[in-house]
Amino acid sequence: MQSNTTPSSNKSSIAKPNLNIPDQHRDENTTISVTVHFGKVQIREYPRILGDNPSCATHGGPPISIGWFYITTSPSLSLEEYEVNRPKRRNLDQLRMPPKVRRTVLQSNGFTSQEMLVVTKNASYVLSCRRSSYAMVECEHIQLLIECTMCWLRKRICRRSHNNKK
């Protein structure tokens, strides 16, 4: 969509969509209706590769991801055609892949047990770092409370010693 800039009298220039509405008929109250249309749906197949998601370390097994390159598995479909024929939506439990299945998929794609072990250890390390970082954030408010209390106590002690010297 093209846009052109139209200066207004007391305001800075504002970019407005070019909707073939003459400038003299445009004002702040002009409503612009914008619609979105979807074209065709193209189904792509990506290779499954070793991933780096640390959440897999919680349940064990290597993380799995998809590669960058893809192949188109079927001709393009209209959105309506796709919606009529698509599989039923899966819930979160059905989307979660168990560790044994991840290992099997990765082995069938040529990854060795050693490669999977290295990636699994790395994911566990990242997860432990995130957990310790989160624990530090949880303790921050306690640390702040202690620092404020110590500052308050120092001020009280200094006032007492100053008053005792008088």
Legacy VTK file of the C-alpha trace (Angstrom):
# vtk DataFile Version 3.0
C-alpha trace
ASCII
DATASET POLYDATA
POINTS 166 float
0.000 0.000 0.000
1.405 3.397 -0.912
1.263 6.284 1.479
1.603 9.996 0.974
2.280 12.727 3.501
-0.207 15.543 3.867
0.678 18.499 6.092
-2.055 19.704 8.418
-2.391 23.282 9.624
-1.128 23.187 13.249
0.192 19.640 13.398
3.251 17.849 12.070
2.940 15.840 8.879
1.160 12.499 9.247
1.468 9.659 6.762
-1.955 8.594 5.519
-2.768 5.687 3.218
-3.431 6.676 -0.376
-7.091 5.675 -0.721
-7.887 8.100 -3.558
-9.753 10.394 -1.147
-9.065 14.024 -2.070
-7.207 15.898 0.686
-10.010 18.471 1.104
-12.377 15.612 2.089
-9.988 14.008 4.593
-10.096 14.958 8.251
-9.232 13.442 11.642
-12.605 11.673 11.784
-12.288 9.898 8.426
-12.654 6.163 9.010
-10.475 3.911 6.921
-11.555 0.314 6.452
-8.749 -2.166 5.868
-9.348 -5.808 5.015
-6.992 -8.757 4.913
-7.236 -11.556 2.380
-5.357 -14.842 2.432
-4.150 -16.450 -0.737
-3.129 -20.046 -1.106
-1.897 -22.480 1.568
1.351 -24.226 0.749
2.355 -27.251 2.832
6.104 -27.578 3.385
8.122 -30.420 4.845
11.236 -29.541 6.861
14.001 -31.908 7.967
14.170 -32.720 11.684
17.524 -31.870 13.225
19.158 -31.644 16.653
17.775 -28.625 18.484
18.787 -26.425 21.396
15.592 -26.057 23.432
16.520 -26.434 27.135
12.971 -27.360 28.177
13.577 -30.854 26.753
16.184 -31.384 29.476
13.377 -31.408 32.054
11.884 -34.584 30.582
15.151 -36.056 29.261
16.289 -36.802 25.791
17.710 -34.644 23.026
15.957 -31.486 21.823
14.591 -31.687 18.283
14.097 -28.848 15.828
13.441 -28.252 12.139
16.052 -27.279 9.552
16.039 -24.254 7.257
15.504 -25.985 3.933
12.172 -27.474 2.909
10.432 -29.348 0.157
6.901 -28.618 -1.000
4.870 -31.780 -0.489
1.656 -30.871 -2.288
0.214 -28.265 -4.641
-1.116 -25.016 -3.195
-4.643 -25.117 -1.794
-7.153 -22.385 -1.172
-7.619 -21.555 2.510
-11.160 -22.922 2.461
-9.968 -26.165 0.842
-7.258 -26.571 3.473
-9.630 -25.919 6.393
-12.087 -28.540 5.136
-9.394 -31.222 4.718
-6.933 -30.451 7.526
-6.431 -32.903 10.390
-8.137 -32.289 13.729
-6.220 -29.872 15.981
-4.082 -31.526 18.647
-3.928 -30.453 22.300
-0.645 -29.626 24.104
-0.146 -33.162 25.424
-0.477 -34.555 21.915
2.039 -32.005 20.599
4.677 -32.939 23.202
7.080 -35.529 21.804
8.406 -38.101 24.321
12.216 -38.489 24.619
12.191 -41.993 23.136
10.328 -40.790 20.031
12.746 -37.831 19.629
15.727 -40.205 19.782
14.138 -42.527 17.201
13.336 -39.662 14.804
16.834 -38.211 15.119
18.489 -41.617 14.619
16.402 -42.195 11.493
17.682 -38.831 10.217
21.306 -39.923 10.667
22.259 -38.446 14.053
24.465 -40.570 16.316
23.929 -41.309 20.008
27.102 -39.312 20.773
25.762 -36.213 18.982
22.462 -36.505 20.837
24.280 -36.888 24.174
26.333 -33.706 23.596
23.231 -31.680 22.709
21.299 -33.117 25.666
24.100 -32.145 28.091
24.237 -28.650 26.614
20.467 -28.244 26.993
20.709 -29.425 30.628
23.459 -26.877 31.305
21.408 -24.022 29.803
18.372 -25.119 31.829
20.372 -25.136 35.078
21.730 -21.650 34.292
18.205 -20.366 33.703
16.978 -21.904 36.939
19.795 -20.347 38.981
19.172 -16.992 37.289
15.480 -17.247 38.138
16.331 -18.130 41.757
18.495 -15.005 41.986
15.615 -12.849 40.773
13.364 -14.433 43.403
15.889 -13.490 46.121
16.390 -9.921 44.889
13.529 -8.469 46.940
14.911 -10.115 50.100
18.364 -8.695 49.399
16.872 -5.240 48.856
14.969 -5.485 52.149
18.159 -6.448 54.006
20.105 -3.556 52.453
17.385 -1.057 53.368
17.252 -2.388 56.923
21.045 -2.156 57.283
21.001 1.431 56.009
18.222 2.328 58.462
20.140 0.741 61.354
23.357 2.608 60.459
21.463 5.907 60.469
19.892 5.140 63.865
23.262 4.187 65.373
24.910 7.324 63.964
22.124 9.522 65.396
22.423 7.904 68.821
26.182 8.294 68.946
25.847 11.908 67.771
23.162 12.622 70.430
25.258 10.945 73.160
28.249 13.187 72.370
26.167 16.328 72.969
LINES 1 167
166 0 1 2 3 4 5 6 7 8 9 10 11 12 13 14 15 16 17 18 19 20 21 22 23 24 25 26 27 28 29 30 31 32 33 34 35 36 37 38 39 40 41 42 43 44 45 46 47 48 49 50 51 52 53 54 55 56 57 58 59 60 61 62 63 64 65 66 67 68 69 70 71 72 73 74 75 76 77 78 79 80 81 82 83 84 85 86 87 88 89 90 91 92 93 94 95 96 97 98 99 100 101 102 103 104 105 106 107 108 109 110 111 112 113 114 115 116 117 118 119 120 121 122 123 124 125 126 127 128 129 130 131 132 133 134 135 136 137 138 139 140 141 142 143 144 145 146 147 148 149 150 151 152 153 154 155 156 157 158 159 160 161 162 163 164 165
